[in-house]
Amino acid sequence: MRALSCKNRVIKSVFVVIAALLCLISFCACNATEQEGSSAERRLYLLGFSYGEDGVVNAVVSISGGEELDCFATMLSDTKPQGAFYYSSRTTIVLHPDTIYSAVRGAMSQEDWSYNGIEYNRLKVVFRYDTIYKSVKSDGQIQVSGRYHLHSFPLDEGDSEFQVGLTRKSPNSAAWYGALAAGGVALAVALTVTFAVLIKRRKKDGTLVLQDDEDAEDEAKDGEDLSADDKESETVSVEGKEDEPTSSDGKEDKEKDIVADGGVTDERNEGESV
């Protein structure tokens, strides 16, 4: 019964900690509300050129590094909760290709239109977004260069607006730390209760063993006392037997008395006869 009671205590303790963990997760999920979106204007930069075999100059523009261009992009970002442990961040970059093409042409020199003696007369602009996060997803062409992930989006000069969509899944640090802390507490409680039960059982078993040993020693002592009493009684009986005369000795004494008496009678009779 005690073992079942201790086991029930362990189970109840674990259930209490699990309930606390669920409450913490629910609290974090409720507090993981959608964050208010932000908007920022970013300048565009010309990263460089590459030359194709079809007479096209490929210009790469980005929101960082390189030569400044006289054009800008608008960045819109918002964050939404995705479950209790993650956030989903979305960034939308609004570009104006017609303005970008004009700015790139204005930044190009005459030497940029030729390469290895070949004249080029067509331009193609590609917007590139560089990030170190592999978790960033987009519908562009993705290449890996070292530790960077390059998202490329070709732009059409005839478009007045083009939107680049980037999404990233990030962890909810507060929820993860809370879950880890609650899990650690649950483990500590379970181990503490389990060790307490084991120690209590060991102490109980040790007391029983000691009591059994003491009973065995008492029984052994009682047996030794009984055997000693038996030996003493046997010794007394043997001594009593040695003090009693034997039957043969009694008969011999009687015969001697009879013979002695007979001899005296004979002597008396002989005297009377004379």
C-alpha positions as CSV (number, residue, x, y, z in Angstrom):
1,M,0.0,0.0,0.0
2,R,2.8,2.4,0.8
3,A,4.5,1.6,-2.5
4,L,1.3,2.4,-4.4
5,S,0.9,5.6,-2.4
6,C,4.4,6.8,-3.3
7,K,3.8,5.9,-6.9
8,N,0.6,7.9,-6.9
9,R,2.5,10.8,-5.5
10,V,5.0,10.7,-8.3
11,I,2.3,10.5,-11.0
12,K,0.4,13.4,-9.4
13,S,3.6,15.5,-9.3
14,V,4.3,14.8,-12.9
15,F,0.7,15.7,-13.9
16,V,0.9,18.9,-12.0
17,V,4.1,20.0,-13.8
18,I,2.7,19.0,-17.2
19,A,-0.4,21.0,-16.5
20,A,1.8,24.0,-15.6
21,L,3.7,23.5,-18.8
22,L,0.5,23.5,-20.9
23,C,-0.6,26.7,-19.2
24,L,2.7,28.3,-19.9
25,I,2.5,27.3,-23.6
26,S,-1.0,28.6,-23.8
27,F,0.0,31.8,-22.2
28,C,2.9,32.2,-24.7
29,A,0.5,31.4,-27.6
30,C,-2.0,34.0,-26.5
31,N,0.7,36.6,-26.1
32,A,2.2,35.8,-29.5
33,T,0.0,38.3,-31.3
34,E,0.5,39.7,-34.7
35,Q,3.0,42.5,-34.6
36,E,2.2,45.8,-36.3
37,G,3.7,46.1,-39.8
38,S,6.5,48.5,-40.6
39,S,7.5,50.4,-43.7
40,A,10.8,51.8,-44.8
41,E,12.4,53.3,-47.9
42,R,15.7,51.8,-49.0
43,R,18.1,53.1,-51.6
44,L,19.1,50.8,-54.4
45,Y,22.8,50.0,-55.4
46,L,24.4,48.8,-58.6
47,L,26.5,45.7,-57.8
48,G,28.0,45.1,-61.3
49,F,27.6,43.8,-64.8
50,S,27.8,40.6,-66.6
51,Y,27.8,40.0,-70.4
52,G,25.8,37.5,-72.4
53,E,26.5,36.0,-75.8
54,D,23.3,37.5,-77.2
55,G,24.5,41.1,-76.8
56,V,22.8,41.8,-73.5
57,V,24.4,43.6,-70.6
58,N,23.0,42.1,-67.3
59,A,23.0,44.7,-64.5
60,V,22.6,43.5,-60.9
61,V,21.0,45.9,-58.3
62,S,20.4,45.4,-54.6
63,I,19.5,47.2,-51.4
64,S,23.1,47.1,-50.1
65,G,26.6,47.5,-51.4
66,G,27.9,48.7,-54.7
67,E,27.4,52.1,-56.4
68,E,24.5,54.2,-55.3
69,L,21.6,54.7,-57.8
70,D,19.1,57.5,-57.9
71,C,16.2,55.3,-57.1
72,F,14.6,53.6,-54.1
73,A,12.6,50.6,-53.0
74,T,9.9,50.4,-50.4
75,M,10.2,47.6,-47.8
76,L,7.0,46.4,-46.0
77,S,7.4,43.9,-43.2
78,D,4.9,42.2,-40.8
79,T,5.1,39.3,-38.4
80,K,2.4,36.8,-37.6
81,P,2.4,33.9,-35.0
82,Q,2.6,30.5,-36.5
83,G,1.6,28.2,-33.6
84,A,2.9,28.6,-30.1
85,F,6.6,28.3,-30.9
86,Y,7.2,30.1,-34.2
87,Y,6.7,33.4,-36.0
88,S,6.2,33.9,-39.7
89,S,7.8,37.0,-40.9
90,R,7.0,38.4,-44.4
91,T,8.9,41.1,-46.2
92,T,7.6,42.7,-49.3
93,I,9.9,44.8,-51.4
94,V,8.1,47.2,-53.8
95,L,10.2,48.1,-56.9
96,H,9.6,50.4,-59.8
97,P,11.4,48.8,-62.8
98,D,10.9,51.7,-65.2
99,T,12.7,54.0,-62.7
100,I,15.4,51.5,-62.0
101,Y,16.2,51.0,-65.7
102,S,16.5,54.7,-66.2
103,A,18.8,55.0,-63.1
104,V,21.0,52.1,-64.3
105,R,21.4,53.6,-67.8
106,G,22.3,56.9,-66.2
107,A,25.0,55.3,-64.1
108,M,26.6,53.3,-67.0
109,S,29.6,54.7,-68.8
110,Q,30.5,54.1,-72.5
111,E,33.0,51.4,-71.5
112,D,30.3,49.4,-69.7
113,W,28.6,48.8,-73.0
114,S,31.5,46.9,-74.4
115,Y,33.4,43.8,-73.3
116,N,36.4,42.1,-75.0
117,G,35.9,44.3,-78.1
118,I,32.2,43.4,-78.4
119,E,29.6,46.1,-78.3
120,Y,26.4,45.6,-76.4
121,N,23.2,47.5,-76.9
122,R,20.6,45.9,-74.7
123,L,20.2,46.0,-71.0
124,K,18.6,43.6,-68.5
125,V,18.3,44.5,-64.8
126,V,18.1,41.8,-62.1
127,F,17.2,42.6,-58.5
128,R,19.1,40.5,-56.0
129,Y,18.4,40.0,-52.3
130,D,21.3,38.5,-50.3
131,T,20.8,36.9,-46.9
132,I,22.6,34.5,-44.6
133,Y,19.4,32.8,-43.5
134,K,18.6,29.6,-45.2
135,S,15.1,29.7,-43.8
136,V,14.2,32.7,-46.0
137,K,11.9,31.6,-48.8
138,S,10.9,33.3,-52.0
139,D,9.7,32.7,-55.6
140,G,12.9,33.9,-57.1
141,Q,16.0,32.0,-58.4
142,I,18.1,31.0,-55.4
143,Q,21.8,30.4,-55.5
144,V,24.3,29.8,-52.7
145,S,27.6,31.7,-52.6
146,G,29.6,30.9,-49.6
147,R,27.5,31.6,-46.5
148,Y,25.0,33.7,-48.5
149,H,21.8,32.7,-50.2
150,L,21.1,34.9,-53.2
151,H,17.5,35.5,-54.4
152,S,17.4,36.9,-57.9
153,F,14.4,38.5,-59.6
154,P,14.6,39.7,-63.3
155,L,12.8,43.0,-63.9
156,D,10.9,44.0,-67.0
157,E,11.4,47.6,-68.1
158,G,7.8,48.0,-69.1
159,D,6.5,47.3,-65.5
160,S,5.8,50.3,-63.3
161,E,5.8,48.2,-60.2
162,F,7.2,44.8,-59.1
163,Q,6.8,43.2,-55.7
164,V,9.4,40.8,-54.2
165,G,7.9,38.5,-51.5
166,L,10.2,37.0,-48.8
167,T,9.1,34.9,-45.9
168,R,11.0,33.6,-43.0
169,K,10.0,31.2,-40.2
170,S,11.6,32.2,-36.9
171,P,11.3,30.7,-33.4
172,N,9.4,32.3,-30.6
173,S,12.2,32.5,-28.1
174,A,10.0,33.2,-25.0
175,A,7.9,30.1,-25.7
176,W,10.9,27.9,-26.2
177,Y,12.7,29.1,-23.1
178,G,9.5,28.7,-21.1
179,A,9.1,25.2,-22.4
180,L,12.6,24.2,-21.6
181,A,12.4,25.7,-18.1
182,A,9.1,23.9,-17.4
183,G,10.6,20.6,-18.8
184,G,13.6,21.0,-16.5
185,V,11.4,21.6,-13.5
186,A,9.2,18.6,-14.4
187,L,12.3,16.4,-14.7
188,A,13.7,17.7,-11.4
189,V,10.4,17.1,-9.6
190,A,10.1,13.6,-11.0
191,L,13.7,12.7,-10.1
192,T,13.4,14.1,-6.6
193,V,10.2,12.2,-5.8
194,T,11.6,9.0,-7.3
195,F,14.8,9.3,-5.3
196,A,12.8,10.0,-2.1
197,V,10.7,6.9,-2.7
198,L,13.7,4.7,-3.3
199,I,15.5,6.0,-0.2
200,K,12.4,5.4,1.9
201,R,12.1,1.9,0.5
202,R,15.7,1.2,1.2
203,K,15.5,2.4,4.8
204,K,12.4,0.3,5.3
205,D,14.1,-2.8,3.9
206,G,17.2,-2.2,6.0
207,T,15.1,-1.9,9.2
208,L,13.4,-5.2,8.4
209,V,16.7,-6.9,7.7
210,L,18.2,-5.7,10.9
211,Q,15.2,-6.8,12.9
212,D,15.3,-10.3,11.3
213,D,19.0,-10.5,12.2
214,E,18.3,-9.6,15.8
215,D,15.5,-12.2,16.0
216,A,17.9,-14.8,14.5
217,E,20.6,-14.0,17.1
218,D,18.0,-14.2,19.9
219,E,16.9,-17.6,18.7
220,A,20.5,-18.8,18.5
221,K,21.2,-17.6,22.0
222,D,18.0,-19.4,23.3
223,G,19.1,-22.6,21.6
224,E,22.5,-22.3,23.2
225,D,20.9,-21.8,26.6
226,L,18.7,-24.8,26.1
227,S,21.6,-27.1,25.1
228,A,23.6,-25.9,28.1
229,D,20.6,-26.8,30.4
230,D,20.3,-30.2,28.8
231,K,24.0,-30.9,29.3
232,E,23.8,-29.9,33.0
233,S,20.8,-32.2,33.6
234,E,22.6,-35.1,31.9
235,T,25.7,-34.5,34.1
236,V,23.5,-34.5,37.3
237,S,21.9,-37.8,36.4
238,V,25.2,-39.5,35.7
239,E,26.6,-38.4,39.1
240,G,23.5,-39.8,40.9
241,K,24.0,-43.1,39.2
242,E,27.6,-43.3,40.3
243,D,26.6,-42.8,44.0
244,E,24.1,-45.7,44.1
245,P,25.5,-49.2,44.9
246,T,25.3,-51.8,42.3
247,S,23.2,-55.0,42.8
248,S,26.2,-57.3,42.7
249,D,28.0,-55.3,45.5
250,G,24.9,-55.7,47.7
251,K,24.6,-59.4,47.1
252,E,28.3,-59.9,48.0
253,D,27.9,-57.9,51.3
254,K,24.8,-60.0,52.3
255,E,26.6,-63.2,51.6
256,K,29.5,-62.1,53.7
257,D,27.1,-61.3,56.6
258,I,25.4,-64.8,56.3
259,V,28.7,-66.6,56.2
260,A,29.9,-64.7,59.3
261,D,26.7,-65.4,61.1
262,G,26.8,-69.1,60.1
263,G,30.3,-69.4,61.4
264,V,29.4,-68.0,64.8
265,T,26.5,-70.4,65.0
266,D,28.6,-73.4,64.2
267,E,31.1,-72.5,66.9
268,R,28.3,-72.1,69.4
269,N,26.9,-75.4,68.5
270,E,30.2,-77.2,68.8
271,G,30.7,-75.8,72.4
272,E,27.3,-77.0,73.5
273,S,28.0,-80.5,72.2
274,V,31.2,-80.8,74.0
